[in-house]
Amino acid sequence: MRSILAVAVVCLLAGAANSYYMTKEVKYADKTFLTKQKAILEIFQHVHQPELHTHLWEEQKSFDLAGYAEHFTKPKVVEEFLHYYKHGLLPMEEIFAIYNEHHREQAIALFHLFYYAKDWDTFYKSMIWARFHVNEGMFVYAVSVAVLHRSDMQGIVLPAPYEIYPYYFFNDVVISKAQRYKMQGFHGMKKTDGLYSAYIPSNYTGYYVHSNAEQRVSYFMEDIGLNSYYYYFHADYPSWMGGKEYGLYKDRRGEFYLYQHQQFLARYYLERLSNNLGTIPTFSWYEPIVTGYYPYLRYYNGVPFPARENYHSYGHMEKHDLIQEITDYERRIMEAIDYGFIILPDGTVVNITTTTGIEYLGNLIHSNTDSVNQRFYGYLEKVAKFFLGGSVEPFNEFRAIPSVLEKYETAMRDPVFYQFFKRIVGFYYRYLDTLPSYKYEEINFPGVKVEAVEMDKLVTYFDTFDADITNAVDVEVFDESTMKPGEMKKFGKMAHYQGEDFVLYARVPRLNHLPFSFKLAVSSDKPQKAVVLVFVGPKYDQYGNAYSVNANRENFFQLEHFLVDLVAGENVITRNSQDFSWFVKDRTTYFELYKQVMRAVTGDYKLPIDMSEAHCGFPSRLMLPKGKKGGMPFQFFFMVAPYHAPETPRYTGYDYTLSCGVGSGARYLDTLPFGYPLNRKINEATWFTPNMVYHDTLIYHKSETEVNSVVF
């Protein structure tokens, strides 16, 4: 096989032009944008201290929500919210639980206030008023979802979830140390740049309690970037949101839901193999749950997250009705798959044996508002997470104690999350396996052949990341009217202790990898557009046996999907991991972001707005599994496929340099099914085509010292 370096014709690719979700194009904030961004950042400061900003306290006093109804595109939403408000909202400092029916109804009513505000002024006034009158957790959730879905908020950066609510991401040891720094007045510390800064070492749950082998991959399950991504995935596509009003169905939300969770499992399995663990365990609803989990997290009000010991028994006789409900939902889903149709509320049926049937099935399993029969097919995820998480039935509607599984910010920390979704993804593949295997002509690209592959050495390591957890401590109220001239120009007050500014960081080790590139030598018989699909998967199972092609198809994690313009003859397609389309870098800390905004407000800085840290992007650090010190075999799957333009041109209806385009129906590069061509059963007799190739490689895990010393 010829070396790629010998190919004469080179196909140059512009990363921004070919992106799937992300883009590297940049715009700069104007005055209007900065006003919004500053307000959003400040509103999330110390959310459990409503009196923190004295000027906001005064502003909300003069706001009459009932008399402001004409400023909403749907005035009725004011009446609906005030109905809940007058009859008793979730009290302050109680734990907000989105799976709790009462909490969810109130949160939706609050969201409607923010979503249907006619303009920024109405949104701002409603937000400031709610900051002082609505439960903190409910407030954060409703504002966050509204910002993500309002068209006039494109580009606005929400503080990272782990910086708004550090309690959900860092264990009690870290939170307690942060609070002690504050209470002890930063004794013995020196100021840097006019403020106290403390860096608190943070580790994962397995560091304190080695309850089971699953803790070997706690660095992955408890990764704050991964858990933030999962939180935002559901904020983009809440199960309670749907219909023509929001257009989420345009994004193939049902299919995306199933594929997204299949990808979580595939990526998790690669990490398990790197740590000498086997396939994801299964469980029975009628037997004790083998895998325990001790989250060592506590809510702001001091209540600890529920824990689950190994071989936990849920008192199955007492919860017989709950188990019956779960198994009924599972049976109905399996029957729909096996029969090939879904029953509608009026008794008619919807055929799901077509290629678009996966959308119906995904919405049905997700139990979202776009499901065609939510009542009959039920709420499997909600009920199962309550059962598995170990939380107790609240004695009243306002005293919920959700388990980690019932909070999107924490769900992926629990090993049982993956065990449960293995059942869900099992329904996904049960359906896909009813579809015929792709024929040779359906996956072949006539006239196109992948001639050769070259890849850089793949190296992973652990480095450290600092997250701003200042919100974990309460601070003294300061009167902004007493601030000296020019003080706001110095970025304003961050957190406050007896007239002093401070910022607290949690320093956590996180999996990362060195940048890498691949080169594909591709021949084409004519000029044409094509897409390149890139996956990474295992070579061997936990016993060292080589996987068969079909058995392995569920284990591949998709890394890239991008557009190329092939020329007649020979092409070199080069791609660097830093340009992979739907991956994003780590979030800028709250402290740094706020400083940038304040500098931009005073005209000392141009604030860039781009998608390099977009909430809808997967953490780029987690592209590759850890591998092993001496190298661990994996394989990449490359395919060059024909380009099928989507019916709605991509980026239609939103600014792709600022927004993820949720609900636009124009997010995706083409019309290929998610996971193509690995989504269907593989017939090896017709599988291997010239336009695809499997490439064996090793992934090496090194220490940070070795990486910095370039000692491989």
KEVEXMI-7302 format. One record per atom (N, C-alpha, C): x, y, z. Coordinates in steps of 0.2 Angstrom, whole numbers, plus 5000, padded with zeros to 4 digits. Last residue first. Layout:
! residues N
XYZ ...
END
This chain:
! residues 712
504150455130 503650395128 504050335128 504350595136 504650535137 504150475136 504150735137 504150695130 504550635131 503850795148 504550775147 504650745140 502550795149 502850855149 503650855147 502250655150 502050695144 502450765143 502850625162 503150595156 502950635150 502050705170 502750715170 503050685164 500850635169 500950705166 501650725166 501050475163 500950525168 501050585165 500150395150 500750415153 500550465158 499450265140 499350305145 499950325149 499150245123 499650235128 499450285134 498350145111 498250205115 498750195122 498650085095 498750075102 498650145105 497650025081 498150065084 498250055092 497049975065 497249955072 497750005075 495650025056 496350035057 496550025064 494649975043 494749975050 495549985051 493750075030 494350035033 494350035040 492850105015 492850095023 493550055024 492650095002 492650165005 492650155012 492649964997 493249994997 493250065000 491849865010 491749895004 492449945003 491149735019 491849765018 491849795011 489849675019 490049725023 490649765020 489249555014 489149615010 489449685014 489649465023 489649445016 489649505012 489249515036 489949515034 490049495026 488049615040 488149545036 488849555033 487649685055 488149685049 488149615046 486249785059 486549715059 487049715053 486449965060 486049895059 486549835059 487350065063 486750055067 486349995065 488550085057 488550035062 487850025066 488750185048 488350125045 488350075051 487650285058 487750255051 488450245050 487350355069 487750295070 487850255063 485850415063 486350425068 486750355069 485650415045 485450395052 486050405057 485950555035 486150495037 485850475044 485750685031 485150645033 485350575035 486950805037 486650775032 486050735035 487250885048 487650895042 487250865036 486050965058 486450915056 486750915049 485251075062 485851055066 486351015062 483951115059 484551125054 485151115057 482951115067 482851065062 483451075057 482951195078 482851235072 482751175066 483051145091 482351155088 482351185081 484651225093 484151175096 483451195093 485751285089 485251285084 484751235087 486851325096 486851255094 486251245090 487551485092 487051445095 487151375092 488551575086 488351585093 487851535096 488751535073 489351555077 489151565084 487551515068 487951455070 488551475073 486051585071 486751605070 487251545072 484651505063 485051525069 485751545067 483951475051 483551495057 483951515063 485051355045 484451395044 484151415050 486051265047 486151335050 485551375048 485751165032 486051175039 486151245040 484151165024 484851185024 485151195031 483151035026 483251105028 483951125028 483550915021 482950955017 482951025019 485350895019 484650885022 484150935019 486150795006 486050865009 485350855013 487250675008 486550685007 486350745010 488750615001 488450675005 487650675003 489350445003 489050504999 488750555003 490750425014 490150405011 489850465007 492050345021 491950395016 491250385013 492550285037 492150275031 492050345027 493550205049 493450265044 492950245038 493750155065 493350135059 493250205055 495150105075 494750155072 494350135066 495350005089 495350015082 494950065080 496649965101 495949985099 495949985092 497749895113 497449895106 496749915106 498749995123 498149955123 497849955116 500350035131 499950035125 499349985125 500850025143 501249995138 500949995131 499850095150 500450125150 500950095144 498250105141 498750075146 499450095145 496650195140 497250145137 497650125143 495650285142 496350295145 496850255142 494850335126 494950305133 495650305135 494650505119 495050435119 494950405126 493950615122 493850585115 494150515116 493950695133 493650625134 493550595127 494250825130 494750785134 494550715134 493150885125 493650855120 494150815124 491450845130 492150865132 492750835128 490350895117 490550845122 491250865124 489251035116 489850995114 490050955119 488251125121 488051065117 488651015115 488951235126 488651185131 488451125127 490451285119 489751275118 489451225123 491751335118 491551305124 490751295124 491751375105 492351335107 492151305114 490951465098 490651395100 491151355103 491051635103 491051585099 490851515102 491451795106 490851755107 490951695101 492551895115 492451855109 491851805111 492552065120 492351995122 492151955116 493852165120 493352145116 493152075118 494252285133 494252225130 493752205126 493852405139 494652385139 494752315136 492552445141 492952465134 493652445134 491852405152 492252475152 492652495146 491452285147 490952335149 491252405149 492652215146 492252235140 491752285141 492852195160 493352235156 493052255149 491752115163 491852185166 492352225162 492052005155 491452045154 491552115157 493251955161 493251975154 492652025152 492751935174 493251985173 493252005166 491951825171 491651885174 492151945173 492851735167 492351755163 492051825165 493651715179 493951735173 493451765168 492651665188 492951715189 493351755183 492151545181 491651605182 492051665183 493351485169 493051485175 492551545176 492851415153 493251465157 492851475164 492751235151 492451295152 492951345155 493751145139 493551155145 493251225146 493151135121 493651135127 493351145133 492151005113 492351075115 492851075121 491650925098 491950925105 492150995106 491150905086 490650915091 490950915098 492250905077 491750945076 491250955082 494050925078 493450875078 492850915080 495150995079 494651025075 494050975074 495950935087 495750995090 495251025085 496350825079 495850815084 495550875087 496450855062 496750865068 496250855074 496450785046 496050805052 496450805058 496650765029 496950775035 496450805040 496550675015 496150715020 496450715026 497150684999 497350675006 496850715010 496650604984 496550654989 496950634995 496750574966 496950554973 496950614978 495350594956 496050564957 496150554964 494450734957 494550674953 495250654954 494150784974 494350794967 494450734964 492950804987 493450764984 493550784976 492650895000 492550904993 493150864989 491850845015 492450855011 492250865004 491150855032 491050865024 491750875021 491150745045 491250805042 491250805035 491250675060 490750675054 490850735051 492050585074 491950645069 491450625063 491850495084 492350545085 492250605080 490850375092 490950415086 491350475087 491250225097 491150285099 491250335094 490650055097 491050105094 490850175096 489949945101 490449975105 490850025103 489149885092 488849925097 489349965102 489949805084 489649875081 489349915087 490449685088 490749745090 490449815088 489649585082 489649595089 489949655092 490149615068 489449625070 489349635078 491449575069 491249635066 490549655069 492049495084 491849495077 491549565075 493549535094 492849545092 492649525085 494749425100 494549475095 493749475094 494949405118 494649375111 494549435107 495249455130 495749455125 495549425119 494249465139 494549405139 495149395134 493649585136 493949585142 494349515143 493949595118 493549595123 493949585130 494849695106 494749635110 494249645116 494749825101 494949775096 494749705099 493449955103 493949905105 494149855100 493450105093 493150055097 493650005099 492950255085 493450225089 493150165093 492550325069 492350295076 492950265079 492050445057 492650415061 492450395068 491650485041 491450455047 491950425051 491550615029 491950565032 491750545039 490550635015 490650645022 491150595024 490750724999 490750665003 490750685010 490550784982 490550794990 490450724993 491650764969 491050754972 491150774979 492550724954 492450774959 491750764962 492850544952 492650614949 492550664955 493450434957 493450434950 493150504947 494550454971 493950464968 493950464961 495450394985 495450404977 494750404975 496250444999 495650424996 495650444989 497150435013 497250435006 496650405003 496950515028 496650465024 496850485017 497750545043 497750565036 497450505033 497550625060 497450565055 497550595048 498250685075 497950695068 497950625064 498050745092 498350695087 497950715080 498550805108 498250815101 498450765096 498450695122 498850745117 498450745111 497150705134 497550665129 497950715125 496450675150 496550715144 496950675139 495550665165 495850625159 495850675154 495950765179 495450745174 495850715168 496050815196 496350775191 495850755186 495550975202 495350905201 495750875195 495351095214 495851075209 495750995208 494251225216 494351145217 494751125212 494451385223 494451335217 494551265220 493851545227 493951475229 493951425223 494151715230 493951665225 494251595227 493851865237 494151805237 493851765232 494052035244 493751995239 494151925239 493452115260 494052085255 493652035250 492552155269 492852205264 493352175260 492252025275 492552085279 492852135274 492251955260 492451935267 492651995271 491451905245 491651955250 491751935257 491751875228 491451855234 491751905239 491851995218 491751925217 491351895223 491552165214 491652115219 491452045217 492352225199 491852225204 491952175209 493352255190 492952195189 492452185194 493852385191 494252325193 493852265194 492752455189 493152445183 493752395185 492152465201 491852415196 492352405190 492952565206 493052495209 492752445204 492852695202 493352645199 493352575201 492352755218 492452765211 492952725208 491952625230 492252685228 492252695220 490252585235 490952565232 491252625229 489052595241 489652625245 490352615241 488152535233 488152605233 488752635237 488252405236 488652425230 488652505230 488552335251 488152385248 488452415242 488652155253 488952225253 488452275249 488452025264 488152065260 488552135259 489651895265 489351945268 489051995263 489251725259 489651785260 489251845263 489451545259 489051605260 489451665261 490151435247 490151475253 489751535253 490051395234 489951345239 489951375246 490451485225 489751485227 489551435232 491751455222 491551515227 490851515229 492351365214 491751345218 491651395224 492951355198 492751405203 492151385208 494151225195 493451245195 493251295200 495551175187 495251215192 494551245191 496351025183 495851075181 495551115187 497750925178 497350965183 496851015180 497850775169 498150845171 497650865176 498350615164 497950655169 498250725170 498350555147 498650575154 498150605158 498650465132 498250505137 498650515143 499150465115 499350465122 498850505126 499450395100 498850415104 499150405111 500350445086 500350405092 499850435097 499450485071 499950495076 499850445082 499050385057 498850415063 499450425067 498550345040 499150365045 498850405051 497950235028 497750275034 498450285038 497450225011 497850215016 497650255022 496350225002 496950185000 497350175006 494650205000 495150225005 495750185004 493850254985 494150204989 494650234994 492450274974 492850304980 493150244984 491650214965 492250254962 492650284968 490250204975 490550194969 491050244966 490250164990 490250224987 490650214980 489150054999 489750064995 489650134992 488050045006 488550065010 489150075005 487149994997 486850045001 487450075005 487649884990 487549954986 487350014991 487549785000 488249814998 488149884994 486249825012 486549795006 487249825004 486149825029 486249865023 486549815018 484949715036 485649735035 485649775029 483249775040 483749725036 484449755036 482749785057 482849815050 483349775047 482749735069 482149715065 482249735058 483849795075 483949725073 483349695069 483249905080 483749915074 483849845071 482549855091 482249885086 482649885079 483549815099 483049765098 482649785092 484249925101 484549875096 484049825095 483349995110 483550025104 483849975099 483349905120 482749915116 482849945110 484649925125 484449855122 483749865118 484550045129 484950045123 484749975120 483950015141 483650055137 483950045130 484849935147 484249905146 483849945141 485850025149 486049965145 485349925143 485350105158 485350125151 485550075146 485650035170 484950045168 484950065160 487050035169 486749975169 485949975167 487250175170 487450135164 487150065164 486750195183 486550235177 486650195171 487550125192 486850095190 486550135184 488650205195 488750145190 488050115187 488350375195 488150315198 488250255193 488650495188 489150475193 488950395196 487650525180 488150485177 488650465182 486850615188 486550545187 487150505184 487050745192 487450695195 487250625193 486250835184 486950855186 487350795189 485050775185 485350765178 486150785179 484450675198 484750745196 485150735190 484250545200 483650585199 483850665198 485350485204 485050465197 484550515195 485650535217 486050555211 485750545204 483950555223 484650525223 485050555217 483050685231 483250645225 483950615226 482050705242 482750695243 482950655237 480650815245 480950765241 481750765243 479650895251 480150865255 480550805251 478450935246 479050985246 479650955249 477450845247 477650855240 478250905240 477950735261 477550785258 477850805251 478750625262 478150625266 477650685264 479450545247 479350605252 478750605256 480150385247 479550425245 479450485250 481950395246 481350375249 480750415247 483250335234 482850385238 482250365241 483850235226 483850225234 483550285238 483850225213 484350275216 484350265224 482950145208 483650115208 484050165212 481650215208 481750145211 482450125213 481950325201 481750335208 481850265211 482250275189 482850305192 482650315200 481050215185 481650175186 482150205190 480250325183 480050275189 480650235190 480950395172 480750425179 480650375184 480950295162 481550325165 481450355172 479550265160 480050215162 480650245165 478150315159 478750355161 479250305164 477050255146 477250275152 477950315153 476250205136 476950185136 477350205142 475050275139 475050205139 475750175140 475350415139 474950385145 475050305145 475950445128 476350455134 475950415139 475950425113 475450395118 475850385124 476850495105 476150485103 475650455108 477950615112 477750545112 477050545109 478250745114 478150725107 477950645107 478550745128 477950775126 477750755118 479350585132 479350655131 478650685128 479850455135 479150485138 479150555138 480850395129 480950455133 480450475137 480050295122 480450275127 480650335132 479450385113 479050345117 479450325123 480450445106 480050485110 479650445115 480950325100 481350365104 480950405109 479850285092 480150235097 480550275102 479850385082 479250375086 479450335093 481150365077 480950435080 480350425084 481150245071 481550255077 481350315080 480350255059 480050225065 480450235071 480950285047 480850345052 480550315058 481050165041 481650195043 481550255048 479650065047 480050105042 480650135045 479050005057 479449965053 479850005048 478050075064 478750095065 479250045062 476450135061 476950085059 477650115060 475250165073 475750195069 476250145067 473450135075 474150115076 474650155071 472050175086 472350165079 473150155080 471650205098 471650135096 471950125089 471750335103 471150315100 471050245097 473150335107 472650335112 471950315110 473950215097 473850275099 473250275104 475250095097 474550105098 474450175100 476450055085 476350085092 475550105092 477249915078 476749965078 476649995085 477949795078 478049835073 477549895072 477949695087 477349695083 477449745077 479149725094 479049655090 478449655086 478949855098 479549835094 479349775090 477849835106 477849885101 478349875096 478349745116 477849725111 477749775105 479349835122 479549775118 479049745114 478449925128 478949945123 479149885119 477749835137 477349875131 477849895126 478749795145 478349745141 478049785135 479049915152 479549885147 479249835143 477849945158 478149995153 478649955149 477849835167 477249845162 477549895157 478949855175 478949795170 478349805165 478549975182 479149975178 479149915172 477449925189 477349975184 477949985179 477949825197 477449805192 477449865187 478749905205 479149855200 478649835195 477749965212 478250005208 478549965203 477149865218 476749905214 477249945209 478149815227 477849775222 477549815216 478849865238 478749905232 478549865226 478749775247 478449835249 478349875242 479449675241 478749655243 478349725244 480749725240 480349715234 479549705236 481649815247 481049795250 480549775245 482849825240 482349885240 481749865244 484449785244 483749765243 483249815244 486049795238 485549835241 484849805239 487349755235 486849705236 486249735240 488149895243 488149835238 487649785240 487050035247 487549985248 487549935243 486750195242 486550135241 487150085242 486250355249 486750315247 486450245246 485550525245 485450455247 486050405245 486450665250 486150625245 486150555247 486050745266 486550705261 486150675256 485650915269 485350845268 485850805263 486051045269 486350995273 486150925273 485651125259 485251135266 485551085271 486351095248 486451155252 486251155259 486650915249 486350975247 486451035251 488150825247 487650845251 487350905248 489050665243 488750735241 488250755246 489450535243 489750585247 489650655245 488850425236 489050485232 489450535236 489150265235 489150315240 489350385237 488350125228 488650195227 488550235233 488349955223 488250005227 488550075225 487749825213 488249885213 488049935218 486749735214 487449715217 487849775218 485149745221 485649775216 486349765218 484149595223 484549655225 485049675220 482849565210 483449545214 483849605217 481949605201 481749565207 482249535211 482549675191 482049715195 481849675202 484249635189 483549615188 483149655193 485549685178 485249675185 484549655183 487249675171 486549685170 486249675177 488749765168 488349715172 487649735170 489649795154 489249825159 488849775162 491149685152 490549715150 490149745155 492549715163 492149685157 491549715155 494049795167 493349775169 493049755162 495249855165 495249785166 494549765169 495249985161 495349965168 495249895170 494949985148 495550015150 495750005157 493649935149 494149895146 494849915148 493050055154 493049995158 493549945155 493150135143 493550155149 493550095153 492350075134 493050085132 493450095138 491150095141 491350025140 492150025138 490950235139 491050205146 491350135145 490650235125 491250275128 491450245135 489450155125 490050135121 490650175124 488650235133 488750165135 489450145131 488550355126 488750355132 489050285135 487950305114 488650325114 488950335121 486650275118 487150215116 487850245116 486250405121 486350355127 486750295125 486150455108 486550485113 486750435119 485250375102 485950365100 486350395105 484050405109 484250345110 485050335108 483950545106 483950525113 484250455114 483950545092 484550575095 484550555103 482650495090 483250455088 483850485091 481950605096 481850535098 482450495096 482350715089 482450715096 482450645099 482550775076 482550705077 482650685084 482250905076 482950885077 483050815078 480950925076 481350945070 482050915070 480550915089 480450855085 480850865078 480651045094 481150995096 481150935091 479751155092 480051125087 480651075088 478951225101 479751225102 480051195096 477651215096 477951285099 478651285099 477351095092 477551135087 477851205090 478050985105 477551015101 477851065096 478851005121 478750975115 478251015111 479550965137 479451015132 479350985125 479750875146 479150905147 479050955141 481050825144 480550785142 479850815142 482150945136 481750925142 481150875140 483350975128 482750925126 482450905132 484251055134 484051065127 483451035125 484350995146 484051065146 483851085139 484850875143 484150875145 483850945145 486150925140 485750885135 485050885136 486550975152 486351025146 485950985141 486850865159 486350905161 486150955156 487850805151 487250775152 486650815154 488850905153 488550895146 487950855146 489150895166 488850955164 488550945157 489650765166 489050775169 488750835167 490850795159 490350745156 489750755159 491450885168 491250905161 490750865158 491650815179 491250875179 491050895172 491650645181 491950695177 491450755177 491250525186 491150585190 491450645187 491550425177 490850435179 490750505182 492950445176 492550455170 491850475172 493450415189 493650475186 493250495179 492850295191 492550355194 492750415191 493350175188 493250215182 492850275185 493450105199 494050115195 493950165190 492250075205 492550135206 493250155203 491849945202 491650005197 491950065199 492249865212 492749875206 492549935202 491649945227 491649895222 492149915216 492150035237 491549995238 491449935233 493150115244 493250065238 492650015239 493050275248 492750215249 492850175243 493950385243 493750375250 493450305252 494150365230 494750385234 494550375242 492950355224 493350295225 493950305230 492550485222 492250445227 492650385229 494050585218 493350555216 493150505222 494650745224 494750675221 494050645220 495450905225 494750865225 494950795222 496251035234 496250965231 495650935231 495951195232 495751145236 495751075232 496651355233 496551295228 496451235232 496151515235 496351455238 496151395233 496551685236 496451635231 496651565235 496151855239 496351785242 496151735237 496651995230 496151945232 496451885235 497652075223 497152105227 496552065230 498551985217 498152035213 497552055217 498451885231 498751895224 498251935220 498751885249 498351905243 498751905236 499151745259 499351805256 498851825250 498551665274 498651675267 498851735264 498351665287 499051645285 499151645277 496651635286 497251645290 497851615287 495451655280 495951655276 496651665280 494451655290 494651725288 495351715284 493751545294 494451555297 494751625295 492751535285 492551545292 493251565296 493451515273 493051575274 492951585281 493951385275 494351445273 494051505274 492751315277 493251325283 493751385281 492251305265 491851345270 492351355276 493151225259 493051285256 492651335261 493051105266 493651145266 493551215264 491751065263 491851085270 492551125270 491851035249 491451095251 491651115258 492750925250 492950985247 492551045249 491950835257 492650855260 492850915257 490850815249 490750855256 491450875258 491350825232 491050795238 491150835244 490550915218 491150905223 490950875229 489350925212 489950895208 490550885212 488350985219 488150925215 488750895211 488951095225 488751035229 488550975225 489151195216 489651145217 489451085221 488151265206 487951225211 488551175213 488951345198 488251375201 488151335207 489951265194 490151325198 489451365200 489351165187 489751145193 490051205197 488751225176 488351195182 488751185188 489551375172 489551305172 489151285178 488551515167 489051485171 489051415171 488051535150 487851515157 488451495161 488251655138 488551595142 488351595149 487351695124 487451705131 487751645134 487151645111 487851665113 487951685120 485451705110 486051665107 486651695109 484351755116 484951745120 485451705117 483351775107 483751835109 484251825114 482751645107 483151665101 483551725103 482851535121 482551605118 483051625113 483451425126 482851415121 482651485118 484351455136 484551405130 484051405125 483551535144 484151565141 484351515135 482751435149 482451485146 483051525141 483551345157 483251325151 482951375146 483951445166 484451405162 484151385156 482851475173 483151525170 483651495164 482451345178 481951385174 482351435170 483551315187 483351275181 482951315176 483651425196 484151405192 483951365186 482351405202 482551465198 483051455194 482451285208 481951295203 482051355199 483451315218 483551265213 483051265207 482751425225 483351435222 483551385216 481051465224 481551415226 482151425222 480751645223 480651575220 481151525223 480951775226 480351745228 480251675226 482051825221 481951845228 481351805230 482051795207 482651785211 482551785219 480951845202 480951775204 481551765208 481351985200 480851965204 480851895207 482351955190 482551985196 482051975201 481551905180 482051865183 482251885189 480752005177 480451945179 480951905183 481652095172 481252115178 480952055181 482152025161 482552045166 482152065173 481052015152 481351955155 481851975161 480752145150 480252105153 480652045156 481952185143 481752215149 481252175153 481952095132 482452085137 482252125144 480252045128 480952085127 481352075133 479151975132 479252005125 479852025123 479251815139 479351885140 479451915133 479151675138 478651715134 478751795135 480151625146 480151615139 479751655135 479851665159 480451695156 480451685148 478551605161 478651675162 479251705158 478951475158 478451505153 478551585154 479651445170 479951445163 479551485158 478651435179 479151485179 479451495173 477951325174 477551385174 478051445175 478951225176 478751245169 478351315169 479051225190 479651255186 479451265179 477751175193 477951245195 478551275191 477951045188 477351095186 477551165187 479050995195 479051005188 478551055186 478550985208 479051035207 479051055199 477550895206 477350955209 477851005207 478250775202 477750805198 477550875200 480050765202 479450765206 478850805202 481050775193 480650715192 480050715197 481650885198 481350895192 480850835190 481750955214 481850885210 481350885204 482551055225 482151045219 482250985216 482451055243 482751025237 482351025231 482251215251 482051145250 482351125243 482551345250 483051305253 482851235253 480851405249 481651425249 481951365252 479551295244 479851345248 480651355247 478651285230 479151255233 479551305238 477151395232 477751365228 478151325233 475551415235 476151385238 476651355234 474551485229 474351425233 474951385236 475251595223 474751605228 474551545232 475951525213 476351565218 475851585224 475051465205 475551425209 475851465215 474551575200 474051525203 474451485208 475551645194 475351665200 474851625204 475651565182 476151555187 475951585194 474451595176 474551525178 475151515183 474551735174 474051705178 474151635180 475651725165 475751765171 475151735176 475151665154 475651625158 475751665165 474351745148 474051695152 474551665156 475051825138 474851855145 474551795150 476151785128 475551745131 475451775138 477151885128 476751865121 476151815123 477052005140 477151935138 476751925132 476552125144 477252125142 477452055140 475352115150 475352135143 476052135140 475652095164 475452035160 475552055152 475952165175 476452175169 476252125164 475252155186 475152215182 475552215176 475852045192 475152035189 474952095185 477152095195 477052045190 476352035187 477852235199 477152205200 477052155194 479252295206 478952255201 478352225203 479952355216 479452395213 479052365207 480752265221 480252285226 479652325222 481752245213 481252195212 480652215217 482752345216 482352345209 481752295209 483252305228 482852365228 482452365221 483952195225 483452185230 482952245229 484852245216 484352195214 483752195219 485652315225 485252355220 484752305217 486252215233 485752265236 485352305231 486552055231 486552125227 486052165229 486051965241 486751975240 486852045236 484851915245 485051985247 485752005245 484851775243 484451825239 484551895240 485851655242 485851725246 485451775242 485951555235 485551545241 485551605245 486751585224 486051585223 485651575229 488051655221 487751635228 487051635228 487651715206 488051715211 487751705218 486751725195 486851655198 487451655203 486651855192 486051825195 486151755198 487851885186 487751905192 487151875196 487751825173 488251805177 488051825185 486651895168 486551825169 487051795174 487152025167 486552015172 486551935173 488152015158 488352035165 487752015170 487451975147 487851935149 488051945156 486652095144 486352035146 486751985149 487652185142 487152205147 486852135149 488252135131 488652135137 488152145143 487352145121 487452085123 487852085130 487352285120 486752255122 486852185124 488652315116 488452335122 487852305125 489252165108 489152235108 488852255115 490652045107 490052065110 489952135109 491051975091 491252005097 490652045100 491351805084 491051875084 491251905091 492251675075 492151715081 491751785080 492251505071 492151575069 492051615075 492251375073 492851415076 492751485074 490851285079 491251325074 491751365077 489951125081 490351185084 490651225078 489251025075 488951065079 489351135080 490151005063 489450965064 489051015069 491051095051 490851075058 490151045058 491651145040 491351085039 491151055046 492051275042 491551265037 491251195037 493051265051 492451295053 491951285048 494151195045 493751165051 493051195052 494351165028 494251215033 493851195039 495451055020 494851065024 494851125028 496151015005 496251055011 495551065014 496750874998 496150904999 496150945005 498050854986 497950864993 497250904994 498850744976 498350794976 498150794983 499950654977 500050714974 499550774976 500550544989 499950564985 500050634983 501550504997 501650504990 501150534986 501050505010 501450565008 501650565001 500450385011 500050445010 500450505008 501250255003 501150305009 500750365007 500350114996 500750174995 500650215002 500449945000 500050005000 500450065000 
END
